[in-house]
Every structure is written in structure tokens, then in C-alpha cells.
Amino acid sequence: MGGAARLIAASLAAIAVACLALRGDRGERPPHERIDVPSVAACGRCHADVYREWSQSLHARAWTNENVLRATRNFERESCRACHSPLPALATGLDRAPDYREFNQEDGVHCLSCHGLPDGVAATRTIEGAPCRPRAEPRLGLAEFCFPCHEPTHQAFSEYAVSNARRDGVRCMDCHMPEREDGSGRSHGPHGGMNPEFVKLALDWDCRIENDELVVRLENETGHKFPGEIPSRSFLLKVDFGEAGSETVLLRKPHKQEDREDDRLLPDEVRILRFALPENVEDVRVRLLFLPLPLLPEEHAFVLGEWSSG
Amino acid sequence: MLAAVLLAVPVRPDLEVAVPPGSPLTWTRSFPAITPLPGPAFPDRRPPKEAEQGPPRTEATARPGSENAARATTGLGLLRITTWDLTSEVRWVSRATQGLGWRHQGPMAGDGLYWVSLTPLLRLMLHRALVSETEVLAHMLEIGDPVRRVLDSARTEPSLRGPADELAERLGVERTLVDPPETSAQSRQEMLLRFAREELLRFHPYDPEGAFGRRLFLFGDELERHVAGLTRSGETRVARNATAALGRYATASAGRELIRLASQTDDDVVFVRALAALPSISRTVARTPEASGTIDWTPLEQLLAVEEDQVRVAALVSTLSRAGVDGIVPRLLELGHVGLAKRDGDVLDGVMAALGRYAHKEHHAEVLGFVEEVDKRIRKNQRAFRPDRPEPSSQPDFKDSPEARAQVLLHRAIVLRTRLDPLDEELAAELLALRDTVGGTEFAWQRRESYTNATIRGVMPPVRFQYIETLPFVGDEGFEALRDILLEVGADPMMRAAAVAELPYAERTQFALEALESWIPGTGLRAFALELLFLDRDPDGVEVAHRLLDDLALSGITLSPEARNVYALALRLLVERELAEASSLVPLLNIVAAGATPGTLTDRIREMAAQLVQEAVVTKKKAVVQASLDRLLDLSIEHSVNPRLTPETRERHEERIHGQLDGLGRASDEAYRELVAEAILESVLGHPVGPGGAPTPLLATVPLEEEILLAVGRVGGAAAAKGLIRLLDDAENPHRGAIALALGMTGERSAAEPLARLLLDGDPFVRLCAYEGLRYVTGEDHFADWIGGSSRERALSAERYFRWAAQHD
């Protein structure tokens, strides 16, 4: 065999060895190519903890949760598909919606939807020799990273763009993917509208009686409107005047074509609500409720706060 | 920083709720309801003494009417709130308690009774043209006091203020004693009466999740007269619930008592509840008048002749016509003419629906004249019959057209005219064309239903049942249309059941057998199919029922409400006809022993997912893994654990699970295997399995264990007694009362000693059941107040039974 042929053969052999090294013990493709496989199999083998966090999040349920299925009529609404079953966002860029992943949709926002690169996975650092070929990708750390899915129909980024959070350099992941206490990275768990303790952080508020009025102050502490993003979330302020009746204020994003004003709290907004006290009313009770899902009875609402004048 | 002063703003949300087929007065007929096993609690196994025999059990020989078809086994079956945004949107939605929704029939919800109370108001608000206000009010009165939970709030809605005020006034205040009596019952009858009273208050009769009558009805017809007596109670709630309970007894005596009640009561709730049960009772007893006595409708006919209250008139019209009382036809025509003159669409709708239930041999010309007049007037001015109500502050996605009410009446007219003149080819063509008709504008209601209903979409929902019942009148094409409806898999199961009931015997039998073999979960059709076979006296029905029991014995786990309902029905049908055998029933006691709950099914699926993972790791043989996966999916589909996992979507789920298994290898550690198993479990169940993630579906209570026990007790014999005694070893089994009753029902002497021990049990209900059983077994009555009396007295009486047991051992 001539020198060139030996070189070619050796190269091929080396490639073959490298490929074998990359494959799992069942001869699979490298992890970064496996967005067609459920996340538990694609990435969960090595990243069990992160997978477990993710599996509890709405990202994991982006395609299958009943609320979404109802709202999109089982994804008859095509405009919703790409963000609820995205191909790697980094491939298409951060200035537009990702491409639609028309297979393995049940995985919703797959690990590789965020971390997928053509030749490896996006990470905070490069690790040579790791099977999934992680390499440092600075775009992961940008607030803009969330733009492709959270802006086109939900406009979360435009809201954020005019917020104090943006001004102060607070990014989406700083709140929604907090650092783990053990320093092992950021939590991929449910830090959003389905987490009652998390939602409580969104609002600062107080109540007082002033002259003949109940005065309620609401301050939006988030970097976007409150409630955020989707019309299925609502904030309910309930004022109970006892036998004299009650008042309710509902803040919610309107549905498309709904003849309703978007009365949600703007980012950083302080809103003062005044309610005239009925005659002879001594005891007033206020409840601040967050309904993460439509048709949720009040008993299941997140109680953000309660106040009583008595 | 932004600040704004904002006053409370009105909401204008989007809302939607579907309108089920038929009349509002029949909506409750599809609520889950526990009924007593007909006949006495304790079968007469001894040679008859003198001529002392009770009336023989009646046999249900009538075909199930379409309005009774496919009783829902999931409580939200008829709510069909098709919007998700209710509590967020509508200011006046009030409190609810735990429980979450069930697939397409409802989103996440509060307790079933809350939604049952709310939905009719939503229909009245959003689809006034499609529902009769008087009938909706009657329906809500039938539900009764729980409706109050939404009334105060509903009053803030302008379009509902009137109905809400009216309902509140009619409901009145329910008076109930707060404290139980302090003294012991002095007789068995008094004790049973107290027991019945307490049972009537434990659950609400219209709670789709509740267990109203679960213990009460264990005693068969035994407690009917106590319940009847309690309809006269000074405690309003007791009287009302007793009326509802009485309606569950399929006896002529119950029918007569209900008629007496309806004709005498001032209480609108009692009135409507009494009337609601009568049509099905009348069908049951109609075939054996010589054995069970007749029902005299005269008091109600007389009442209809003079009644002026429109809600009561609506309820009377509906009941009497559904019971086939043709003496009221002249009065119906009278009401109809008045309604026509006043352009009262509610009255017209009720009258025309009623007229559509008769054959009209006697009043053919008058009815035809009336309906032609209606037809002419409506076609002349379709908007004239539009209900006059304030606009609601919330709108549905698609508003009803101004002609919607007129279209309902027109469709009724077409149906009625076809029935009056079935040979008229033009009418037949018009009837058949209704299915696809969309009228001048597309009717918005067609796009908002929970089911596809493509084969009947042109027919207005209130008219659909009668439309289906009329299709056979037009011959072959009508039967073709029925087949279309039946074969549309996505159609409302009630429509499909109604269609199959109208097909010729051979066809409906074939359908029933196929439905029982390869059923589609979530349709409720399997129960209907079984009932149909028995009502048609098809010999295959008995064989199928026996096979179902064999399946049940093998399954060993508890099942979805729908599946439980089918098995309970199989047991009931076999026992009623004395076709059940101990050899097939006694093995079913294992299910009672398991004390299984729906949670057990999830555990079983969890185990199977774990096993599947294990096999994928260990065997690597595709065939083995596939077989395991098949078993998992078979079980899940059969028991409807996930509404999105069906035979049609099975392949996709299979693909996904294979994908989830893809990462497993021999080196996979335990933690990873658990992770994969959990992922598979979530895929199968369709919801997260972690804490805070799993929705609890709304589950109807189907007393399958009690049916098994009653069946075993009825059949009797030494093997039955032995099996029941063994069950008593488990002091924690929640069914011990029913076990005691069943044991007594066997009549076996061996039952005496274990029953005597139960007289000392800490549970009053267990003691009661043991005592009733011992009376039967021993023939001796050693009364003590087993529920509330002193332990000393109970011990003394118990001692007497122990002595009997020892002497007859």
C-alpha cells in the first residue's frame, strides 16, 4: 500500500475510532444530533439532575399541556408550533422564531432546542472529550437568548426591553433560572407562573384605609407585564366589604380578537386602586390571587397576599 | 415608574359553553346515579308462608329511550364548558372545592356540583336562543340548594338577574335539624328511619362525584317506605333529598308516591324532582301492570289543566309527555296556541317537543293544524320568536344568530310533521336534509361543541333526540342516516346511542356486540350496548355479561369509572334475571378484598413502566420489550387513563416510549432507569407524576364492590358465605358494612357467629348491617339501637345472637 493510501486508511481508522468513542454502548449517534429522541434518552443519561428539573417545568410540557392544547386547538394554530416544539434556536439566530420541529413534539422545548449546535452543544464552558461536545457559547448568557420563543407571540421581550431590569442588566435567567446553591449551574426547574412561591416575588403591595376609601398599592417587581405572557394567567384582586358587597379587579392579557383592554401591570408599574367604602362598613378584607390556569377555582389560586382592616 | 389611578373595570371576556342535546329537563338523566338493586334486601329462600309474597320484581323490557342513553360515568360529562377562561373572566364565578376536570368535557374545575350548578346559567346567558328559560329554571330547581353558590354572583350579570332572583325565591330556605335526637331509637322502624334520614343528608343527590344512596340503596326496596315517609319531613333538605331518592326506586309504589307528592307540594324543588323520575319509572312498570299495579296519572293531568306557573307547567308537560300520557294532548294544543299568539318560544318549544312524543292517532288533524300554523308563522318572521332578554356582558366566541330560536322551532315542526305524515316524500326529504343544513348563515353553535357531530350538525341541539327518533319514519334513507350517526366515532356518544336504539334489532345487536368487543374508551357506549342486549332479550347478552365477569375476576385491579360501570351493570343485569352463578361471582370477592381505588391503577401502570425499563435493559430482545410495552398500552387504553392515548394515537405513543427507552443500556444505573420509568409513566398518563403536577380527574362513584357483594349475597350458598366471611378478616376493608349485609343475605347458618361479632363493631353502619343480616339468618329479632343506642343494650342483644349461633353451629 502506498504512503497516501496508508494515510487515508489511518485517517479513516482514526475517524472510526473517534466515532466509536462518541457513540454510547449501543452504537448511537452523538447526543447533539439526537433532538429526534426524547430528552430523557438524548441527554438524561448523563444529566439526570438537570433532566429532572426540566421535566417539572413548563418547557417540558410546552407541547402536551392541556391549557396549550386547548388554546391552540391542538396546534391547529400553526403560528404556535415552532415555539412549542422548536429546533435549535441558536441555529436560526436570536432575532427570530426558531424553526418548527415536526417530530418528537411531545418533548416540547427539548434540551437541544436551547443547547443544540450543529457540531456540539452550547454550554457555559468548553469541555474536551465529553460525549456531547460542549463548548462555550456566550449567547446562552444573553437576555436575548429567550427572544426567539418568548417574543413573537407573547411579546415578553418587548416588555422587558423597557424595564428597569433591562436597564440594570438583570437578565431573564437571573430570575427564571436561578443559580443552584451548590454552584453547579442554573436551575432548569419551574420558576415561573406555575410556582406559587416564585409568583409571590412578582408583586409588592400594601393596603390602607384613607379617609373613606380603601387604597391598594400594587407594584410590579418583574421585568415584564404582570401577569406575564399569556391570557390564561390572571391576577384577581378581591375586596370584601362584608354584607355591603364586594368588588373585584381582574388583570389579564386579552385573547386575540378579544375586545378587551390589556390592563395588566406594566413592568415596574405602581398602580393605585381606590375603592369607596360603603356606609357603615368597618371591616374590609382584601385578597390578592394569581390564577396560573384558566378555570381554576379560587381555592386553588395562588394567594399572593391577604389583608384585613380589622 | 408609572402610576395610575384605576377604578374597577368591567370585564368583557370570551366564554363558551356547549349546549347538550335534548331538553334541559333531561340533562340530569345523564348524571351518574346509584340505584337500588330491585327487590327486597333479603331474598326469600324459605318455603312461602301462607300467601305472604311481595310483588314480583318488574323486568325492564322497554328499549332505553334515547334520553336515557349512555348515562355518563364521568361527572362532567354534560358540562361541556369549552372555554378555559371561566374563573379568570367572569367576575361572578364563586367558590368551589377540590377536584379537577376531565378531558374535553371540562377544564380544570372545582367540585362537580359547583360546575353542575354553574353551567346551566352559562347556557342561559350565552345561548338563550337554544334553551328554554323555564326548562333551565326547572332543571336548576331539580339540582336544588347548591345552585345558590352561584346565584348571588350571577345576579350581577344583567342577563341573569331575573332568573337568579326567581330561582332564589323558589329555592327558599332549607331547614334542617342541627342536632341529632338524643334518645335511642325505640324500635327497628325508628332506627331505620333515622338511618335513612342520615343517609339522605350525607351526599347531594345531584353531585356527579358523590355517592348519594351508596349505603341506603344497599337495602334494595326494603327502605323505600321509609324514604317515602321522609318526603313529608318538616326538614326541607330531608324532604327534597328523599324525593330524589324515591325517584331511584323502579317501583309502581314509588311512582304513585311521587305523583301524590308532585300534585300536593308547594315546594318547587320537590315538585320538579318528583316529576323528573316518573318517566323512567313508568317505563319500568308499564309492562307488568297486573303484577306491580298501575300508575294513575290523573292527579297530574288535572294539575296541568289548571296550573299557571310556567316553570311548573314546563316540568309537567315534559314529564307527562315522556311518560306517554296522551290525555294531555288537548291541553298541549291549548298551551301551544297561547304560546304562538304570544310568540313565546319557550312555551312553543316545550309543547312541540311534547307533541313529538306521541303517535297522534286521536288528535291527528288538530296537531297537524297547529304545527302547520307554527311553521307558517315562523317562516314569515324568524326573528319574532327571539327571546327577549338583556344582552349578556360576556359573549361567546360565536354568537347565536337572531334566527336561532326560530330554527329550533322550525326543526321541531319538520320533525313533528314528518311523524304525522311519514309517507310525504317532500317532508321526508326536508327532514333528511336538515342534517347538513346551515340555513342562511352558518350557525355558530356548530363550531363550539365538544364532539364533532358532523353527521347531525345541521340539526339544532334541542331537537336532536327527537330527530333521531323520527328518522326510522322515513324508511331506508332514515336508517342510512342513523347508521351514519352511529358510525361517526367523534360524535356525541349520546347521539350514537340514540341512533343505535332506533336501528332494527339485528343491526343494533351487531353494533352492541362489536362495541363490547372493541370499545372506545370515553364513550360510555359499552354500558349502553350491554343494556341494549338485555332489553332486547338477546341470548348473547347473557354470554357477554358472564364473559365480562370473567374478565373482571382476572383483572384484579380497579378501573376507570366507565369500566366499573360496565362491570357493575353486567352484575346487576345478571342478578336481576337470576342468571348469576356463585362460581363466577365468588372469585370477584378478591376485588372487594383488594379495597382497590383508582389510585391502584396508577400504581399498576407505574409497576409496568418500571418492568418495561428493566426488560429493555436486561433482555435486549425486541420481542420481549414490545410485548411488555403492548401490555402497558393495552391496559392504559382499556382503562382510559389518558384521554389522548387511544387506539388511534397508540402508535405515536409507542414511538415516543421507544424513544425514551433508547438511552438505556446495561450500564444504566438505577437512578437513570427510574428517570426513564417516570418519563414513560408521564407519557402514558398524560400528566406529570411529580408532586403538584398530577391532576386528579373528576371521578364518578361507581359502587362496583357493593354490586359484587350484593350479587354474591343474593346468589347465596356455602361457598358465597365462606368467601364473605374471609373478607371480614380485614378489619380495615372499607366495605365491611356491605359485606355484613351480603353475608346475611346468604341465609347460611355459618354466617351467624361472624355477624354476631360484628354487632360489637365500632362502626354503627356495620352493626346495622350485621343486625339486619342476623334477623334474616336466625329468624329472630333482638332489637337494640345499633346505630345510636347504648353499648350495654347492644351487648345484651348481641349476646342473644351469639347464643343462637352457638346452639345452631
HADDOCK unambig.tbl for C-alpha pairs under 7 A between the chains (distance, minus, plus):
assign (segid A and resid 25 and name CA) (segid B and resid 665 and name CA) 6.87 0.50 0.50
assign (segid A and resid 26 and name CA) (segid B and resid 665 and name CA) 6.96 0.50 0.50
assign (segid A and resid 37 and name CA) (segid B and resid 659 and name CA) 5.32 0.50 0.50
assign (segid A and resid 38 and name CA) (segid B and resid 659 and name CA) 5.75 0.50 0.50
assign (segid A and resid 38 and name CA) (segid B and resid 660 and name CA) 5.49 0.50 0.50
assign (segid A and resid 40 and name CA) (segid B and resid 660 and name CA) 6.12 0.50 0.50
assign (segid A and resid 40 and name CA) (segid B and resid 676 and name CA) 6.47 0.50 0.50
assign (segid A and resid 41 and name CA) (segid B and resid 659 and name CA) 6.93 0.50 0.50
assign (segid A and resid 41 and name CA) (segid B and resid 660 and name CA) 5.37 0.50 0.50
assign (segid A and resid 41 and name CA) (segid B and resid 661 and name CA) 6.73 0.50 0.50
assign (segid A and resid 41 and name CA) (segid B and resid 662 and name CA) 5.69 0.50 0.50
assign (segid A and resid 41 and name CA) (segid B and resid 663 and name CA) 4.02 0.50 0.50
assign (segid A and resid 42 and name CA) (segid B and resid 663 and name CA) 6.60 0.50 0.50
assign (segid A and resid 45 and name CA) (segid B and resid 663 and name CA) 6.53 0.50 0.50
assign (segid A and resid 45 and name CA) (segid B and resid 672 and name CA) 6.20 0.50 0.50
assign (segid A and resid 48 and name CA) (segid B and resid 672 and name CA) 6.72 0.50 0.50
assign (segid A and resid 232 and name CA) (segid B and resid 85 and name CA) 6.69 0.50 0.50
assign (segid A and resid 234 and name CA) (segid B and resid 88 and name CA) 6.03 0.50 0.50
assign (segid A and resid 248 and name CA) (segid B and resid 8 and name CA) 6.88 0.50 0.50
assign (segid A and resid 248 and name CA) (segid B and resid 91 and name CA) 6.84 0.50 0.50
assign (segid A and resid 249 and name CA) (segid B and resid 8 and name CA) 5.47 0.50 0.50
assign (segid A and resid 249 and name CA) (segid B and resid 9 and name CA) 6.87 0.50 0.50
assign (segid A and resid 258 and name CA) (segid B and resid 14 and name CA) 6.88 0.50 0.50
assign (segid A and resid 260 and name CA) (segid B and resid 12 and name CA) 6.22 0.50 0.50
assign (segid A and resid 268 and name CA) (segid B and resid 1 and name CA) 6.11 0.50 0.50
assign (segid A and resid 269 and name CA) (segid B and resid 1 and name CA) 5.68 0.50 0.50
assign (segid A and resid 269 and name CA) (segid B and resid 2 and name CA) 4.65 0.50 0.50
assign (segid A and resid 269 and name CA) (segid B and resid 3 and name CA) 6.11 0.50 0.50
assign (segid A and resid 270 and name CA) (segid B and resid 1 and name CA) 6.73 0.50 0.50
assign (segid A and resid 270 and name CA) (segid B and resid 2 and name CA) 5.62 0.50 0.50
assign (segid A and resid 270 and name CA) (segid B and resid 3 and name CA) 4.80 0.50 0.50
assign (segid A and resid 271 and name CA) (segid B and resid 3 and name CA) 4.94 0.50 0.50
assign (segid A and resid 271 and name CA) (segid B and resid 4 and name CA) 5.10 0.50 0.50
assign (segid A and resid 271 and name CA) (segid B and resid 5 and name CA) 6.46 0.50 0.50
assign (segid A and resid 272 and name CA) (segid B and resid 3 and name CA) 6.83 0.50 0.50
assign (segid A and resid 272 and name CA) (segid B and resid 4 and name CA) 5.99 0.50 0.50
assign (segid A and resid 272 and name CA) (segid B and resid 5 and name CA) 5.14 0.50 0.50
assign (segid A and resid 272 and name CA) (segid B and resid 6 and name CA) 6.67 0.50 0.50
assign (segid A and resid 273 and name CA) (segid B and resid 5 and name CA) 5.73 0.50 0.50
assign (segid A and resid 273 and name CA) (segid B and resid 6 and name CA) 5.29 0.50 0.50
assign (segid A and resid 273 and name CA) (segid B and resid 7 and name CA) 6.20 0.50 0.50
assign (segid A and resid 274 and name CA) (segid B and resid 7 and name CA) 6.41 0.50 0.50
assign (segid A and resid 294 and name CA) (segid B and resid 84 and name CA) 5.10 0.50 0.50
assign (segid A and resid 294 and name CA) (segid B and resid 85 and name CA) 4.46 0.50 0.50
assign (segid A and resid 294 and name CA) (segid B and resid 86 and name CA) 6.36 0.50 0.50
assign (segid A and resid 294 and name CA) (segid B and resid 87 and name CA) 6.36 0.50 0.50
assign (segid A and resid 294 and name CA) (segid B and resid 88 and name CA) 5.76 0.50 0.50
assign (segid A and resid 295 and name CA) (segid B and resid 84 and name CA) 5.51 0.50 0.50
assign (segid A and resid 295 and name CA) (segid B and resid 85 and name CA) 5.35 0.50 0.50
assign (segid A and resid 295 and name CA) (segid B and resid 86 and name CA) 4.82 0.50 0.50
assign (segid A and resid 295 and name CA) (segid B and resid 87 and name CA) 4.66 0.50 0.50
assign (segid A and resid 295 and name CA) (segid B and resid 88 and name CA) 6.43 0.50 0.50
assign (segid A and resid 295 and name CA) (segid B and resid 107 and name CA) 6.65 0.50 0.50
assign (segid A and resid 295 and name CA) (segid B and resid 108 and name CA) 6.00 0.50 0.50
assign (segid A and resid 295 and name CA) (segid B and resid 109 and name CA) 6.14 0.50 0.50
assign (segid A and resid 296 and name CA) (segid B and resid 87 and name CA) 6.11 0.50 0.50
assign (segid A and resid 296 and name CA) (segid B and resid 108 and name CA) 6.17 0.50 0.50
assign (segid A and resid 296 and name CA) (segid B and resid 109 and name CA) 6.07 0.50 0.50
assign (segid A and resid 297 and name CA) (segid B and resid 87 and name CA) 6.25 0.50 0.50
assign (segid A and resid 297 and name CA) (segid B and resid 95 and name CA) 6.50 0.50 0.50
assign (segid A and resid 297 and name CA) (segid B and resid 96 and name CA) 5.86 0.50 0.50
assign (segid A and resid 297 and name CA) (segid B and resid 109 and name CA) 6.61 0.50 0.50
assign (segid A and resid 297 and name CA) (segid B and resid 110 and name CA) 5.78 0.50 0.50
assign (segid A and resid 298 and name CA) (segid B and resid 95 and name CA) 6.36 0.50 0.50
assign (segid A and resid 299 and name CA) (segid B and resid 96 and name CA) 6.77 0.50 0.50
assign (segid A and resid 299 and name CA) (segid B and resid 97 and name CA) 6.45 0.50 0.50
